[in-house]
Amino acid sequence: MSSSNSADRVRRPLIGVTGRRSSAGRQDVEPRYRHLEFDMHYSDFPARLSMEGALVVQIPYEAGGIELLGQLDGIVISGGQDVHPETLGIDAVPTDPDSDPRRDAYEIELISGAIDLNIPLLGVCRGMQMLNVALGGTLVPDLPTTDIDHRSSGHGIADETHRVRLVTGSTLFEIYGAHIEVNSLHHQAVDRLGPGLAATGWAPDGVVEAVEMSERPVVGVQWHPEWRRKDPVFAWLVQAALARKETFDGAA
């Protein structure tokens, strides 16, 4: 292997992606394994990030914490099930049977640590909501279906069902421009923003669709960029992670 190829491989930023833990009993597996659990990560995230030049690792619940974050150059808080009512401080039975307070806790720990260490972070759908919750914000537990059905019932996961308006001068404006047509697969949404977080994108009905932190490489999007044809937010995350990596490597 040439030295130039070795150097290219060393420079690739390491990005972690969160996922969910599910019961094998709900899957088509051999009966003797159905009492076990497995970790699930959609392969679209590592595929998209790898195309942009990143090395990708998938993070189990047990790997949360500062020890792991110290090895990462970037992180994706992925989408998935509802945030559990317990996490939101609501005394209610979860409407989503897949809600998991264990996942909520591990993602809050990762988000808080990433912000403390100034690690570039992308929150996707539920991940954007968890970013807000980790910073002390609140959620709308169940959006009413009015002008927009944010669940996009009857549509495919990549179908673009409404427009998002983005704030001029924001990081997301620099990534996308003034508007973006998005897919929409959620029924919970950001309500009161957590301290330090700003809304920078809205659906036509006023639902918050994008958030970010001032002077930090932290953004959240309510849509699913991993299922759009080619979403530039992955290039942004990889470049931000690479810049952080090069800064730390240069200081070493």
N, C-alpha and C positions, 0 to 999 in steps of 0.2 A: 504494500500500500504506500502511495506517495505521501510525502510530508504535507503537501497542500490538501490532500483528501483528509488526512488526519486532523489538520487544523480546522477544516470545515465542520467535521464531525464534533470536535470539541466545542465549537461556537454555538451549536444548536441549543436553544433554551429548553429547559425542562418545565413542562406545564402539567399540573395535576387536575383531574376531573373527578367531581363527586358523583355518587350514584345512590341507588336504593338497595335495601335488603328485603328479600321476599321469601315467603314460605314455598318450599319445593312441593308441598301438598297441593298447591294450586296449579302446578305444571304437569305436563304429560311426561312423568318420569316413572321409573320402576317403583312399585309400592314400598319396598324396604327403605327407600331414600326420602320418602315424603314427609318424614318428621324433621328433616334438615332445612336449613336456610341457605340461600345463595345470594351473591351480590350481582346486581344487574347494572350495566352501563351501556347506553346506546353507542354503537360503534361509529355513528356519524361524527361524534366529537373528535375522537382520535384521527379519523380519516381526514376531516377538514383541517385540523391543526397540523397534521403531518404534511399535508399538501403545502402548507405555508412555511414549513421548515422546522417545526418543533418536534422535540421528543415528548411523548405523552405517557403519563402514568395514571392509572385509575386508583382512586383512594378509597379504601375500606373504612368502616367506622373506627376501627382500632388504630388507624394511622393518623387520626386527627391530632392537632397540637403543634407546639412550637418546634419540636424536633424535626418533624417532616417539613414544615414551612421553611425552615432554614436551608433546605435542600432545593426548594422550588424557585423558579424564576417567574412563574405565573400560575394562575388558578382559574378554573371554571366551576361555578356553582350551578349545577345543571337543573333541568326541569324535573317534573314528576308529580307526585301525589300532593294533596292539600297539606298545608301547614296544620298541625294538630291543634285543636282548641286549647289544650293544656299549655302549649307553647305561647299562645296568644292571651293567656290569662282568662279564658272563657270557660265557664262551667257548663259544658254541653257535650253531648255524645257526637263524635265526629260523623259527618255525613259521608265522608270518604273512608271506606274500610281499610284502605291502604295507608292512611295517615300514620306516621311513625314518629313519636317524640324523640326516639333515639337519633334518627336522621336529623331532626331539627337541631338537637343539641350539638351534634358533631359539626354541622355546617355553621352554626353560630360561632363555635370555637375557631373554626378555620377562617371565617370572615373577619372576626375580631383580630386574630393574629396576623392575617394578611394585611389589614389596614395598618396595624402597629408597625409592621416591617416594610410598609410601602411596596408590597408585592402587587403587580398588575393583576386585576381581578375583573372577570366578566360574569355577571349573574344573568341566567337565562330563565325566563318565565317564572316558575316557582323560585328559582335562584335570585331573581330580582326582588321578589317579595321577601325572601329570607334575608337579603342584604338590608332591606328596610327594617325588618324585625330585629336583626342583630344590632342595629343602631338605635333601637328604642322606638321605632315607628309602629304603626298599626295597619291592619288590613281590613278591606271590605270582605266579609266572610263569603258572600254569595251575591254576585252582580245580578241585578234585574235585567231581563232581556227587553230592551226598548228599541231604539233605532238600530242597535248593533247587537247581534248574538255573538258574544266574545268566545263562546264555545265552538262556534262555526259548525253547528250540527249539520250533518249531511255533506260536508266538504272533506276533501282530502287534507292530509297534514301539511302539504306544501301550498295549498290554495291561498292566494292573497285575497283577503276578504274586506280589508279596509285600509285607509290611509292613516299615517302618523305624521303629525307636524312637529318639527324639531326646532329648538331654540337657536337662533343665529349666534355664532361664536362658541357654542358648546362643543365638547369633544365629539359627540354624536353627530352634530351638524358637519364637522370636519370629515367624519367618516362617510356620511350618507348624503349630505346636502339638506335642503329645506324640508323635503318630504320623502317618505318611503312607503310603499305598499307592502303590507305584512300579512303573514298567516296569523291565526289567532286561535288558541287552544286552552283557554283558561276561564274560570268563573270567580276566582278570588283576585283581588287587586290591591294596589297600594292605596291607603287612605291618608292618615297623618304621616308626614315624612319624619324620619329619624333625624336628630341633630347632625349637621354636616352633609346631609344628602339633599340634592336639588332635583326637582322634576325638570326634565329637558325635552320631553316628548309627550304628546297627547293624541288620543283617538278623537274623532269628530264629536263623540258624546261626552268628552271631558275626562275619560278614564286615563290615568297616568300610564304611559307606555314606555317611558325611558327615564332613567335617573342616573346621576353621576355625582362624584365628589369633586369639589374645587381643588385644584392643584395636586390631585392624586390620580393615578391611573386606575380608577375604579368606575365601571359603568355597569348598568343593568338594563336589559331590554325585555319587554313583556312577550315579544314574539319568539319563534324558534329559528334562529339563524342557521342551525345545523341542517334544517330541512328545506331551506330556500336554495335556489339554483347555485348562487355563489354570493355569499354575504361577506362584505369587506371587514366586518368586525373581527373576524379571525386573524386577518393580516394585521389589524391594529394591535390585537393582544400579543401576537408573536413578536412584533416589532418592539412593543413596550417591554416585553419580557427580555428580549435580546439586549435592549439598551441597559436594562437593570443589570443583567448578567455581565455585560462588558464593563460597566462601572465597577462592579465588585471584583471582577477578575483583574482589572487594572490596578485596583487598590491593594490587591493581595501581594 
